[in-house]
Amino acid sequence: MSTEERAERLLGQLHQWAMEAVEIPREARAAFIAEVAARYRDDAVRNGLTQAQADAWRESIVDWLAALVDVIETSGGAGGGSA
């Protein structure tokens, strides 16, 4: 799989998880996002990243997902728009 294909796959998966996060109560979202990011971190370590790189990757996932959830909700996606 090429780098571009991996990036597209990651973006698609992040969007799917963001849509799932929008569907759950706001108070549960941070825990959901943290769980998703932890899975990505563990995968990153298994795929050769150092602990520090994997931790930075996890933080990026948290930031990206939280921002994507905000965008989806603000734009009215998944029944949002009332933020």
HELIX and SHEET records of a PDB file:
HELIX    1   1 THR A    3  GLU A   23  1                                  21    
HELIX    2   2 ARG A   26  ARG A   46  1                                  21    
HELIX    3   3 GLN A   51  THR A   74  1                                  24    
HELIX    4   4 GLY A   77  GLY A   79  5                                   3    
END                                                                             
